Amino acid sequence: MRRKRSPTHSASQEPRPGRRYEVERPAKRTGPATCPGCHASYDKGRWTWQAAPASAYEQECPACERIRTHYPAGVLRVEGAFAEAHRGEIEQLIQHTVERESESHPLKRILSSEREGSALVVGVTDAKLAQTLGRALKKAYGGSLEHPETTSEKENLVRVRWVRD
């Protein structure tokens, strides 16, 4: 149920903001599917690593689509003198965290990993994965973490920043 604005509220006469931008996708199909790129299977509204039945149709999964179009759902930016000195350890922690998450969630993958000056920028296919990676870095090494706290603060691209000097 939506709340109504008070008539005395400063924005009561203004229209509500529009919904976030959504990529148009074909309607959901019923029945099982398999991704030709990563071989993940879709059944009963969920993508898994289980083998698809022989009657499954081929459909590209959302993660493979994001990788093909190079359109990340989240970006993790790792900065600071500590990050520069321990780059190998940090990259290994990120890789292990992604592998652990990907075991049960096939749509959580790394899209790209690049250096921008002294910073490491990691693009991922799932917005919550970017937050998970940031929390793993904060738990392992301390530092400060900046990310949206609630889903209302998320946009099409979630940006997470971890810094330790």
C-alpha positions as CSV (number, residue, x, y, z in Angstrom):
1,M,0.0,0.0,0.0
2,R,1.4,3.4,-1.0
3,R,1.5,6.2,1.4
4,K,-0.2,9.5,0.5
5,R,1.7,12.7,0.7
6,S,0.4,15.3,3.2
7,P,-1.3,18.2,1.4
8,T,1.1,20.5,3.3
9,H,4.2,18.6,2.1
10,S,6.4,20.8,-0.1
11,A,6.3,18.3,-3.0
12,S,2.6,17.5,-2.7
13,Q,1.8,19.1,-6.0
14,E,4.7,17.5,-7.9
15,P,4.4,14.1,-9.6
16,R,6.2,11.2,-8.0
17,P,9.6,10.3,-9.6
18,G,9.5,7.6,-12.3
19,R,10.7,4.1,-11.8
20,R,14.3,3.2,-12.3
21,Y,15.4,2.4,-15.9
22,E,14.8,-1.2,-16.8
23,V,16.1,-3.0,-19.8
24,E,13.3,-4.4,-21.9
25,R,13.4,-8.2,-21.9
26,P,11.2,-10.7,-23.7
27,A,8.4,-12.1,-21.6
28,K,9.3,-14.9,-19.2
29,R,8.8,-18.3,-20.8
30,T,7.4,-21.2,-18.9
31,G,9.4,-24.4,-18.7
32,P,13.1,-25.1,-18.4
33,A,15.9,-23.3,-20.2
34,T,19.6,-23.6,-20.6
35,C,22.2,-20.9,-21.3
36,P,24.4,-21.8,-24.3
37,G,27.3,-19.7,-22.9
38,C,27.7,-20.9,-19.3
39,H,25.4,-24.0,-19.3
40,A,23.4,-22.7,-16.3
41,S,19.8,-24.0,-16.3
42,Y,16.6,-22.1,-15.5
43,D,13.6,-23.8,-14.0
44,K,10.8,-22.7,-11.7
45,G,12.0,-19.1,-11.7
46,R,15.6,-19.7,-10.7
47,W,18.9,-20.1,-12.5
48,T,21.0,-23.0,-11.1
49,W,24.1,-25.1,-12.1
50,Q,22.0,-28.3,-12.3
51,A,21.8,-30.0,-15.6
52,A,18.9,-29.0,-17.8
53,P,16.5,-31.6,-19.1
54,A,16.7,-32.5,-22.8
55,S,13.5,-30.6,-23.6
56,A,14.9,-27.3,-22.4
57,Y,15.2,-24.5,-24.8
58,E,18.3,-22.3,-25.2
59,Q,18.2,-18.8,-23.7
60,E,21.1,-16.6,-22.7
61,C,21.2,-16.0,-18.9
62,P,21.2,-12.5,-17.5
63,A,24.8,-12.8,-16.4
64,C,26.0,-13.8,-19.9
65,E,23.9,-11.0,-21.4
66,R,25.6,-8.5,-19.1
67,I,29.1,-9.9,-20.0
68,R,28.3,-9.8,-23.7
69,T,27.0,-6.2,-23.6
70,H,29.6,-5.2,-20.9
71,Y,26.9,-3.7,-18.7
72,P,27.8,-4.3,-15.1
73,A,25.2,-4.3,-12.3
74,G,27.8,-3.3,-9.7
75,V,31.2,-1.8,-9.5
76,L,33.7,-2.2,-6.6
77,R,36.5,0.3,-6.4
78,V,39.4,-0.6,-4.2
79,E,41.7,2.3,-3.3
80,G,44.5,3.3,-0.9
81,A,48.1,2.7,-0.1
82,F,47.3,-0.6,1.6
83,A,45.4,-1.8,-1.4
84,E,48.3,-1.0,-3.7
85,A,50.8,-2.8,-1.4
86,H,48.6,-5.9,-1.0
87,R,47.0,-6.0,-4.5
88,G,47.6,-9.8,-4.9
89,E,46.0,-10.7,-1.6
90,I,43.0,-8.5,-2.3
91,E,42.5,-9.9,-5.8
92,Q,42.7,-13.4,-4.4
93,L,40.1,-12.6,-1.7
94,I,37.8,-11.1,-4.3
95,Q,38.2,-14.2,-6.5
96,H,37.5,-16.7,-3.7
97,T,34.5,-14.7,-2.6
98,V,33.1,-14.7,-6.1
99,E,33.7,-18.4,-6.5
100,R,31.9,-19.1,-3.2
101,E,28.9,-17.0,-4.2
102,S,28.8,-18.4,-7.7
103,E,28.5,-22.0,-6.4
104,S,24.9,-21.4,-5.4
105,H,24.1,-18.3,-7.5
106,P,25.2,-18.7,-11.2
107,L,24.3,-15.1,-12.0
108,K,27.0,-13.7,-9.6
109,R,30.2,-13.3,-11.7
110,I,33.0,-11.0,-12.3
111,L,32.5,-9.0,-15.5
112,S,35.8,-7.1,-15.5
113,S,38.8,-6.3,-13.4
114,E,40.9,-3.3,-14.3
115,R,43.5,-0.9,-12.9
116,E,42.7,2.8,-12.9
117,G,45.8,4.5,-11.7
118,S,46.5,3.0,-8.3
119,A,42.9,1.8,-7.8
120,L,41.5,-1.6,-8.7
121,V,38.0,-1.5,-10.3
122,V,36.0,-4.7,-10.5
123,G,32.7,-4.9,-12.4
124,V,30.3,-7.6,-11.4
125,T,27.0,-9.0,-12.9
126,D,25.0,-8.7,-9.7
127,A,24.5,-5.6,-7.5
128,K,24.5,-7.5,-4.2
129,L,27.8,-9.2,-5.2
130,A,29.5,-5.8,-5.3
131,Q,28.3,-5.2,-1.7
132,T,29.3,-8.6,-0.6
133,L,32.9,-8.1,-1.9
134,G,33.1,-4.8,-0.1
135,R,32.0,-6.3,3.1
136,A,34.5,-9.2,2.7
137,L,37.3,-6.6,2.3
138,K,36.2,-4.6,5.3
139,K,36.0,-7.8,7.4
140,A,39.4,-9.0,6.3
141,Y,41.4,-5.8,6.3
142,G,39.4,-3.1,8.0
143,G,39.3,0.3,6.2
144,S,36.2,2.2,5.3
145,L,33.4,1.0,3.1
146,E,31.0,3.2,1.1
147,H,27.9,1.6,-0.4
148,P,24.1,2.1,-0.6
149,E,22.5,0.8,2.6
150,T,19.0,0.1,1.3
151,T,17.5,-0.9,-2.0
152,S,15.9,2.6,-2.3
153,E,19.4,4.1,-2.7
154,K,20.3,1.7,-5.5
155,E,20.2,2.8,-9.1
156,N,20.9,0.8,-12.2
157,L,24.6,0.6,-11.3
158,V,25.6,0.1,-7.6
159,R,28.9,1.7,-6.8
160,V,30.8,0.3,-3.8
161,R,34.1,1.9,-2.6
162,W,36.6,0.4,-0.1
163,V,39.6,2.4,1.1
164,R,42.4,1.8,3.4
165,D,45.5,4.0,3.7
